[in-house]
């Protein structure tokens, strides 16, 4: 019983030592990527995705939530440049394989974090935006799913 009481006192006193530190926040903010930065990031992420999933086949079709952002338009155009097709009406032919494609663009400490994912792979990379475009600020992160 004494050991349990001593353990509880130590745990209670140590829990009071934790302090909040604003530098350790993990929150990020959605950011609108426009112009040359959107094109540069979309082109890089499209080429990296193509490296990972292989060449565009006649049976691979992407399904992506469409929005009017410059990044979404640039990303779709970059993937089409690699030969990939997109579902436009929600219907895929019986011989075609549909791949769900998602992306996220977030800002953090003056950089842009771009993430692209399918059911089998997720890619992410940080970029430093500039007036002329965007340059990679981190190595490419690749997560393969089974």
MOQUIUR-V643170 format. One line per field, one symbol per residue. phi: phi as a letter, one per 20 degrees, with the letter a starting at -180 (. if undefined). psi: psi as a letter, one per 30 degrees, with the letter a starting at -180 (. if undefined). burial: # if it has 9 or more other ideal C-beta (glycine too) atoms within 8 Angstrom, else .. A space follows every 10 residues. Layout:
phi = ???
psi = ???
burial = ???
This chain:
phi = .fffffffff ffffffefce cffefdfcdf ceeclfffff ffffffffff feenffdfde cedcfebeff ffffffffff fenedcfddn ddffeededf ccbbccdblm ddddccbcfd bcdbaecdfb feqbdgdbff eccede
psi = eeeeeeeeee eeeefffklk jffgkgklkk kjklbeeeee eeeeeeeeee eefllklffk kkkkkklgle eeeeeeeeee ffgllkkegf kklffkkkjk kllkklkkhg lkkkkkkaff kkklkkljll ffbkkkfllk kkjkk.
burial = .......... .......... .......... ..#..##### ########## .##......# ####....## ########## .#.#.##... .....#.### ###.####.. ########.. #########. ..##.#...# ......
